[in-house]
Amino acid sequence: MSSQSTGLRPWRQRWNALFQDHEIFIRTHGHVRFVRVSAVWQKRVALIAAAVLFAWAAVTVAIFVNQLLSADERAEVARKQAAATAAEARIAQYRDRVGEIAADLDERQAQLEEWQKTYFGAEALPAAADDDKTGAAADKPPETNTLKTSAVDPRLPPEAQALARIEARQEVFSARLLAAVGARAAKAEGAVAKLGLDPASLVRNAAAGRGGPFIPFRGRIGAAGALGKSFAALEGALFRMEVLERTLVAIPSGQPAHVLMLSSSYGYRSDPFTGASAMHSGLDFPGPLGTPILAAAPGKVVYVGQRAGYGNVIEVDHGQGIMTRYAHLSGFTTRAGAQVAAGQQIAKMGSTGRSTGSHLHFEVRLNGVAVNPRRFLEAKADVLEVKDDARQRVGALASATPGRGAR
Ligand SMILES: [Zn+2]
């Protein structure tokens, strides 16, 4: 305390030295006036002046600081706005992408459902065994890789991730469908091969649009390709299955007449008229005049009339390039253009044309080339079972799509 007062003393002395009592004499018009300016008064004025100066400085500083602060605030607001705008743009981008993915998934789902409904109907996918496999595999961590789908950006928001999971499930379903289709196609392929036909060339011919009426593959051609690899694979598998099953259905394995067939009559033999060796391109079924002649497979009657040598003839197109011809008839019970079922009567046995007696001449042509019908007529029970399954499916297919009747 004492040191402080001793420290302040020189300043107080200087301060007091600044303000001395002043006495001012003012002479006006011969009168002399005496004005006294005391040190105390001077000090007061100086203090007031200092206070005013201080107030002015404080206000100035306050205004300056305020300006600085508001500039900062403005920058902050601008920064926040920019961030919000960027976020909005990002969200909009996500929304677009999410919308795109959702539309893509919708399209795929519709295609999958259409395929399942068309080819399997109410029938559950016969992939129970496969299901177990898939289920077991799904438990394993490596299988979660299927959840990583190329179409989904991992930086996408949760709704897009949800879509990715849907897509993964779709992939699993599509794989199940593919397995089911493959199994059915393999069954049909085995049966077709047992009937002496080459499944690979049947599918090739159908794909090339050759070999008789081409199967109009349902849905938009090539649409699956745009939907992804697994869908293209599914489309190919469905096409193959449909060709093989339709071929199986088209194969004339029904008895064209309930009489004994001369099973050795197909091939080279001596012509009953000339005695010379000649190719006999069908099977003969001798029987009483008027015996009912039956369509050997479902199809469309494409010819009713006479042909040289054959006499009265009916030709039925079964699709897949398969045609049957019934010759030497005594009468017709159908007309050209009619759809006939397997076993439906189409004519009566006779002996018209180059015939030595009442019999049916039965021919099967595959893409215009005569084949021995015997292998079809003598098809084993296992093959006929597969064929019957296929007939029910293809039949359901035909009834499910009006305007695309059985061929
Ligand atoms: Zn014949």
Boltz pocket constraint, residues with backbone or C-beta under 6 A from the ligand:
constraints:
  - pocket:
      binder: B
      contacts: [[A, 280], [A, 282], [A, 283], [A, 284], [A, 360], [A, 361], [A, 362]]
      max_distance: 6.0
